[in-house]
Amino acid sequence: MCSKHGIYLCEECLSCRDPDIYCKFRSACPIWYEHKRKARHARQAAALEKVDTYKVTFEPTIKTVEVAPGSTLLAAAQEAGVHINASCNGKGACGKCKLILESGTVEPDPTPLLTDQEKENKYLLACRTKVQDDITVSIPPEAVERKLKVAGLGEELSVQFKGLVSQIEPILKEIPLELTPPTLDDSVSDLDRLNRGLKRAGCDVTRLNVGLKVMQELSNAMRNEKWKVKVSVIRKKCSNEVLKVEPGNDESRSLGLAIDVGTTSIVVYLVDMADGSILAATSGHNQQAACGDDVINRIICAEKNGVKKLSSMVLSTINNLIKEALDSAESDYRQIKNVALSGNTTMTHLLLKIEPRYIRREPYIPTASEFPIFKAVEIGIKANPIAAVFIMPGPASYVGGDIVSGMVYSGLHRENPLTLFIDVGTNGEIVLGNKDWLMTAACSAGPAFEGGGIRWGMRAEEGAIEKISIDPDTLKPSYQTVGGAVPRGICGSGMIDLISEMLLKGLIDPNGKFRLDTSHPLMKDTGDEVAYILVTAENTEMGEDIIFTETDINSLVMSKGAVYAGFTVLLKQAGLDFSMVDRIWISGGFGQFLDIDKSVTIGLLPDIDRGKFKYLGNSSIGGAYMALLSDNFRQEAREISNNMTYIDFSSSSQFMDEYTSALFLPHTNIDAFPSVKIKQ
């Protein structure tokens, strides 16, 4: 009722009759507030009608998305779920996010990162081009996402997995019970009867929690199959919890997932929890790469757009790989009851939607280094909602659960020999020690080894040049590509081969500068600098020369310098040198393809007895597999993380001195590389 006029109004005519005059009833008048609300909604609707949206279609995926005027093509691609490599997080500095304009008009910002030929062919950079019309763009051949070269441990090591765990102890255990029905002489409650049955089955009921939902369903579950039940119990650090009680005690197939969440790629193993056999293995690019190649760019992206966006990207990748693995094994996601996951500190924070911004701010502290057991539904992993998820703990902001997982797999901490462990990737994490002590550190190697910041750099996909040799007389290169495909670019192992060959064959000097000029048929003037032609245009998929510039060489030299300086400083902190190291173990999906001699030639690895080097492959997924199956290894992971001594290089003058000394091929101290000195 309107208090001023004393009349009733219905929903259709609920509007103030005198909105422009004073009314003493207005402060408490619901009609007035409804009148204002309707007017506000009308203004908003009118504003929305004035906002145009434009359609952006991406080929060859044929994905279309509508975006507001002024949105960048990179933002449109992320909205559409189209993979575009943006190493610099959209700053316009890497030149990787290339697209080809097929139809429509755009106004791209000028950039020196596109050649004249690319501009003629209507190439543009996604991060430098704003949408002002309906357009269709295509992903150029060199940027199309292909299948990664096997990023896991490979078939041979997968076969050996069975022997890694002697006794299977899952996080979530399904216990079949046949309970005695209640009688007047045995009139305990259903819950007490359940506890009694679990105790007889060997379950510690003194630390057992039962939720309300389980209690609500308990009486029916116990009586539906005449007191035969299957109880799902999750093992936690300090307690156990009954998650579900199902009628019937028939044993059903239980599956598990071992997941390695890498900055660049993600690996998923589908495991039979009965015997530990691997049913399927899948790998793919982490979709977060669209926000930058390294963890610092990911954190910056999360600060701008919130962690939810980054979390949804990595979850999308993980869940797609899970589906691929399940399809190949003809299994259902509801059978997945256990998950073990490893990743660096930033990756786990983003996956769990935990704010990571203080990881990159002094004093570089993560929100959490050890995590409780989660349920899959809490994280968003496509598994049985009650599936137990164990996340590998990590000792520091830049040394995370992937390195702890590598320790579990390698067994370094169980043996006497002094071992230097290195995970070669975007971040060069290093561990030094044996069964008595462990020291660890991280050196920012940067994304160069993964193709970031290199003009024709790419990951180890089909078409990536992975091996190179140079004829000493003609200086002409010969190469091998992943999968034997037509060349599309060059991956990390190929870059190391190339720089080593160019140094030994006299194409470059120890400073990384070319000794040849553009008068040589294999050299090319790019406008700003000269470049060495790896593959001529007629032999590439793109119809362009694949070249390598001095800027590319410099990026690799800085990356290898950081890794070698990390080795040196960590050893000096322990009062040791390379001669005292018994073993050097190399881990990481990229590390397993390194050529040791050529890595020594450029100064990435120390010049010591080659018999001391050993490849571990992707040790992170190996440790995750072991933790998935064994409570002993899960506990071991916690102990390793707690016992590691972390050395921070971020403000170390000693590290900067060693790093500067390593910015030379192979090093400013050539006597530290006697085998290279002889070759030169």
N, C-alpha and C positions, 0 to 999 in steps of 0.2 A: 504494500500500500504506500502511495505517495503521501507523506505526512503533511506536506504543504497544501495539497488540494483535496486530500481525504478520499482518493479514488484508488481502486485496485488496477494493476496492470498485469497483463499476461506475458508470456515469454516472447510473443511476436511483437508486442508494442512496448516492450520494456525499454523505455528511453525517457530521459528527463525532458519535461515539457518547457521548462524555463532555465536552460543551461547558462544564459548570459546575465541573469539577475541574481542578487544576493538571496540566499536561503539559509535561515538559521538551523534548518534540519540537516544541512548538507554533510557535516562532519561525520554523521552516523547513518547516512542514507545509502542503502545497498543499490537503489536504482541509479544514483549518481555514479557510483563506482562501476556498475555494469555498463552504463552509458559511455564512460571513459574507456573501458576495456574494449568495447565494440569499435570505438573510433580508432583506438591504437591498432587493432587488428586490421582495420580497413586501410590505414596508412601503410602498414607493413605489406599487405597484399598488393597495394598499388606500387610500392617500391619494387617488389619482386617481379611484377609484370614488366617493369622497365629494364630489368637486368637481362641482357642477352647471354646465351651460352653458345659455345661453338663446339662442333663435333670434330674430334681428332681420331682418325683411323690409322692404325699401325699395321703395316704389312711386313712379312708374310703371315703374321699371326691372325690378321683380320679381327683385331680387337678395337672396339670403338668406345670412346669415353667423351662425356660432355664436360667442358671446363669453362670457367668464367673468363671474360676478356682479360688479357694481360698475364694469364698463367703461362709459365714456361712449358716447353715441350717435355722437359725432364719431369716436372711435376705431373704432367698429363700421363706420361709413361708409368710413373709410380702409381698413380691412381688406377690405371688400367691393368696393372700387374705385368707390364712388359719389361723384360730384363734389358737395361741399358747400363753399360759400365760408365760410372762417373767417379773416377778415382779421386778427384779433388773435392767431392761433395758439392758439385755445382758452382764452383768458384770461377769456372772458365779458364782454368790453368793447365789442365791435362790434355784436352783435345780428344778425349776418348769417346764422348757421348755423341758420336756422329749419326746423323740420319740423312735420308735423301728425300727431298720434296717431290712428291708425285703429282699433286694437284692442289690448287688453292694458292693464296698469296700470304706471305709472311714478311716481317720486317726484322731480320736478325741483326743483332749488334755486331759491329765489325770485330774480327778476331784474326790474329796472325797465325793461328793454329790450323788453318785450312789453306791448302795450296791453291794456286790459280786453277789447276786442273780440277780439283775437287769443287771449287766454286762454280766452274763451268758445268760440272756434272750435277749441280744443284744440291751439293752437300751443305749441311748446316750443323751447328752444335746445339744439342737439345737444351743445354743450360743457358744459352745466349739467345734463344729465339722465343719470342712471346706470341701467343696465339691471338690473332685478330680476325680470324675467318674460319669457316669449315675447311679443313685440310686433310690430305692423306699423305702420310710419310712412310717410308720403308726403311728397314734396318739393313745397312750395307753388308755385303757378304763377309767382310772381315770382322764385323761386330756381332754376327748371328751366334747365339749361344749354342754350342755343340756339347757333346758328351765329354766329360772330363776323362782324362787318362786315369785308370784305376787309382783312386785316392786312398783306398784301404790297404790292408796288409797283403793283398794278392792271394791267389788260390793256394799257393804252397803253404803260406803261413796260416791260412784259414783252416787247412787240414790239421795243422799242429795245435790249434786252439783246444782241441779236446783234451790234451794232456795238461793244460795249464791249471785246471781246477779238478781236484781229486774228489771233493764232496760238494754236492750242490745244495746250497742253503739260500733260497730266494728271500727277498725282502717280504713279499706277501706270500704266505704259505696257505694252501688249501688243505684243511684237515678233515678227512671223512670220519664221521662218528656214527655209531649205532648205540643209542641210549636206551636205558631200561625205562619202560613206561611207569608213571607214578601210580602208587597204590595207597591205601589207607595207612599201611605200615611205612611207606616211603613217600611222604607227602611234602618233600622240599619243593621250592619254586622252580619254574622252568629255567630261570637263569642259574640257580644253584646247580641244577641238574646238568646244564651245559658246562659250567665251570668244572664240575666233577669229571665229565667226559674228557674235557680238554686236559685236565691234570693227568688223567690216565694215559693220554696220548703224548705226554712229555712236554706239554706247554706250561710255562711258568705263569700261573694264574694270580700270583701275589702282586704282579705289576700289570694286570690286565684291565684295560678300560673298555667299557661297552657304551656306545652312544644310545640316545633316546630312540632314534629311528630303528635300530636293531631290536630294541626291546619291544617296540610297537608291533614288529612283524614276527617276533619270536614264537609266540604260541602257535600261530598257524603254520609256520615253517616246520616246527618240530612234529606236528601231528599229521601234516599232509602226506608224508611218506612213512607213517608208522614209526616215528622217532629215529628215522635215518636222516642225517643232515650232513651238509658240507659247510664247514666254517672257514671263512677267509680272515686270517689273522696277519696283521702287519707288524713286522719287527722294527721297533724304534730304538733310539740310543738308550733311553732310560725307561722305556715301558713298551708294552704290546697293546694292540687295539683290535677288537673284533669289528670288522667292517661290514660283514654280511653273513647271514645264516640262511642257507638255501635248503629246501627240502630235497632229499635223495642224496646218497653218498657215492654215486657212481663217479669214477675218476674221468675228468675231461682234459683235453689237451690244453696245456698252459704255455703261452709264448712270452718271450721277453724281448726288449729292445736295448741294444747298446748304441749310444749316439755320441758322435764327436761333433760338437758345434764349433767349427773353425771360423776365423774371421773371413776367409775366402771361400771355403767349401765345407759342406756338411756331409758326414758319412753315417749311414744307418745300417745296422746288422739286425736281422730278425733271427731270434734264437729259440730253439726248442728247449724249454726249461727242464724237460725230463732227462736229457742226456747231454745238453750243451752244444748240440750240433747247430751249425749256422744254416738256416733255411734259405736266406736271401740276403744280398748285400747291395745297397744302392748308394749313390753319391750325387751331389749336385751343388750348384753355386748358391752361396748364401745371398738371398735377395737384398740383404742390407748393403751389398756392394754398391747399390745405386746411391747410397749416402756417403760413399767414401771407401777407400781401400783399407785404411788402418783404424785402430780403435779410437784414436784421438778424434778423427773426423766423425766417427759414429757417435761419440759422446757429444760433440758439438751439435750434430744433427738432432740428437735427442733433446738437447737443451732448447733448440729452436721449436721443435714440433712435438715434444713430449715423448716419453719412452714407449707409449702405447703403439705408435706408428712403427718403431723399430722392432718391438716385440711381435707385432702382427706379421712383419716381413719374415722374421726368422721362423716363426711358428708355421707360416705358410710353406716355407721350404721343407721343414721337418715333416709336416703332415703329408705333403705330396710324396716325399720319399717313403714314408711309412706305407702309404697306399700302394705305391709301386712295388714295394717288397711284399706286402700282403697279397697283391694280385698274382705275383709270380709264384707264391707259395700256396695259392688258393685257400687262403685263411681269412678269418674275420677279425676285425679290430677288437671285438669284445673278448677274444682269447688272450689278448695282451694284458698280463697282470703285473709285470715287473718291468721297470725301466731304470737304466743307469746311464747317466749323462755326464760328459766331461767337456770343458771349454775354458777359455781364459776368463779372467775376472769380469771384464767388461761384457763379454758375450753372455755369461750367466746372469749378470745383473739385468741386461736388456731383455733376455728371455723371460725373466720373472717379473718384469715391469718394476724393477727397483731402480731408483734414481742413481745414475752413475757419475754425476758431474764432479763429485769430489775426488774421484780417482785421478783426475788430471790437475787437481789443485793442491799445491803444497799444504800439508805434508803427505798428500797422496794416499788417502784412507778410503777403503771400500766400505759400503754399508755392512756387508757380512762377508766373512771368509769361510764359514762353515754353515751348512744349511740343514734344517730338519728334514725328515722324510715327508715329501708332499704326495698328494693324490693327483693323478693325471688330469682330472677335471679342474683342479685349482689352477693348473698351468695353461691348459688348453691343448695338451698333446692328445692326438687321436688314438686313444687306447680305451680299454675298459675304464669307466669313470673312477673306479676305486683302485686302479692300478697304482702301485707304490713307485715313487720316483726318487731315486738316490742321485744327488748331485755331488760330484767330486769337490772336496774342499780345496782352497788355494791359500798359500801363505801370505800373499801380498797383492797390491793393486796390479802389478805388471807380471807377476808369476802366479798363474792360476791353476785350476783343477786339471787342465790338460797336461801340465808338467808333472803334477802329482800322479796322474794316471799313467804317464810315461814311466815314472819310477816304479809303480806297482808292476807294470808289464816287464820292464827291463830287469828288475831285481837288483839294481845297482846297490841299494841300501842293505842288501842281505849278504854281500860278498866283500872280501878283503881288498882286491886290487883297487888302486886309486884311479877313478874314472872321471872323465870329462864328458858330460852329456850336453848335447846341443840340439834344440828344436829349431831348424832353419825355416823361417817363414817371415811374415810381416814384422813380428817381434821376435828377436833372437833370444829366447830364454835359455839360460845355461845353468847346469848343476855340476858341482864339483864335490867329490867325496867318496865315501865307501860305507861300510856297515857301522862305523864308529861316529861319523860326522857327515853333515851335508851343508854346503853353502850354495846359495842360488842368487842369480841376478838376471836382469833383462836389459838388453841393449836394443834401441829402436833401429832395426835394420831398414825399416821402411818397406814400401810395397814393390820395390824394383824387381826383386826376385820373382814376384807374382805377376809382373808385367806392368805395374803401375808406374807412371812417369816415364815410360819408355815409348818412343813414337810408335813402333810396331810391336811392342811387348804385349803378351797375352798369357793366359794360363795354359796349362798342359792339355789343351783340347785338340780335337782332330784338326790337322792342318798346321799345328804349331811346330816350328823347327826346333828339334830337341837335341840334335847332334850336328856338329860342324867340324870340318877340317879344311885347311887352306893349302893349296899347292904352293910349294916354296918357290917355284920358278915363275909361274904365271900369276900367282896370288889370287887365283880364281877359287871361290868356295865351292865345296860339295856338302850336301846336307841330307839329313833324314828327318822326316816329319812324323808326328804322332798319327798312327793309323795309315801311314803311307799316302795321306791325302795331299791335294794341291796346297802349296804354302799359303798361309793367311797371316803369319806373324812369327814371333820367336818367343819361346818360353824361357824360364830361368836357367835350366840346364844348358840350353842352347846358347844363352848369353855368356855363360861362364866359359863354354867351349870357344866361343867366338873371340872373347877378349884374350884368352890364353893363346889361341892361334895367332891373332894379330900381333901380340907382343913378341912371340917367338919367331914369327916370320918377318918381323921388322916393319909392319904396317903402322904401328904406333910406338911411341917412346914410353919410358916408365912413368911419365906424367899423364899418359892417356891422350896425347896429342898425335894427330896423323902426321906421318912422315911423307905422305903422298899429297899431291894437289890435284886439281880438277883436270889436269892434262892426262892423267891416267884413265884408261877406259872404264875402270871399276870404281872411279870416284865421281861424285855428282855434287853440283852446287845447288843447295836448297834455298839460297837467298841469304840466309843469315850465317850459314856455316857449310863446310863440306861434309860429305857423308860417303860411307862405303856401301856399295850396292851388293846386297846379299842375293836377291832374286830379281831378275828383270821382269818388267810388266807383263810380257807375253806368257810368263810361266807362273803367274799368280792368279788367284781366283778373282781378284778385284780389278785386274788390268792396270795395276800401279807397281812401281818398283818398291820392294821391301828394302829399306835402307837402315843403316846404323850410324848415328852421329856422335860427335864428341860430347854433346850434352848427355846422350844415352850412356856413353862410357863413364862419364863423371858420376851419373846417378848410381851405376853399379859399383864404382870404386868407393863411393860414400857408404853404400850398404855393406860391402865386404869389409870395409875399414871398421865399421861399428861392431861387427861380429868378432873380428880378430882382436880389437881392443877390449871387448868384453872378456874373451878368453884370458888375455894377458893380465888385466887388472884383477880378475877373480883369483888367478893363481898367485899374484903378488900379495893379495890380501891374506892368503893362506901361507905365505912365505915359501912358495914353490915356483918351479918353472916347468916348461914343457918336457924337459928330459926326465922329470920325476913322474910323469903321467904314464900309467900302465895301459890305459885304453881310452879311445875317443869314440863315443857312440853318437851316431847322427840319426835324428828322428825327423818326422814330418813327411807329409805327402810329397813335398818337393825334394827333401833331403835324400830320399831313396833313389833318385835318378842322377845324383851328383857323380861326376868323374873326379876321383880323389886327386890324381896327378894334376889335372887342369885347375882344380880348386886351389891346390897348393901354389901353382904357377902364378895365379893372380893375387895370392895372399889372403884368401878366404880362410884356409885351414893351415895349421902349422906344418913345417917341413920336418916331419919325424917319420920313423919307421911305418911304412904303409900297412904293415900287418897289425898295427894297433887300432886301425880304423874298422868300424863295423856299422853296417846299415841296420836300423831297426824298423824301417818303414813307418807307418802311422802308429806310433806307440800309444797315442791317446785313445784310439778306439780299442786297442788291445787291453789297456787297463780298465776301460769301461766295461768290456766284456767280462773280465775277471771279477770286477766288483758286482756285476749283475748276478753272477752265479754264487758268490761266496761271501758270507758274513765276515770271515777272517780277513779277506782282502778289503772289504769296506772299512773295517776297523784299522787295518794297516794304512789305508789312505789317510785317515784322520791323524794317525801317529806321525806319518811322514810330513804332513802339512805343519803339524805343531813343532816338529823337531828341526825343520829347515831354518838356517840362519840367512836372512835376506840382506843383501848388500845393495844399497841404493846408489845408482850411477848418476842420477839426475843432477846432482850438484857436486860431482866429484871432479876436481881439477886433474887428478891422476888419469881418469878416464879420458878427459879431453886431450891431454898430452899424448896418450897412447893412440887415440883416434886420429889426431893430426899426423902422427908418425906413420899410420897405416894408410894414409891417402896417397899411395904411391904403388906402382906395380913392380914387384909384389909388395915392397915395403921400403921405407927409407934405409933400414938396416938390412942390406942385401946379404950380409953374413948369416942372418937368421934363416936364409933360404938357400943353402948351399947347392941343392939340386937344380934350382932355377938359375943360379949364378953360373953353373957349368954350361947350361943350355944356351945362355945368352952370349 
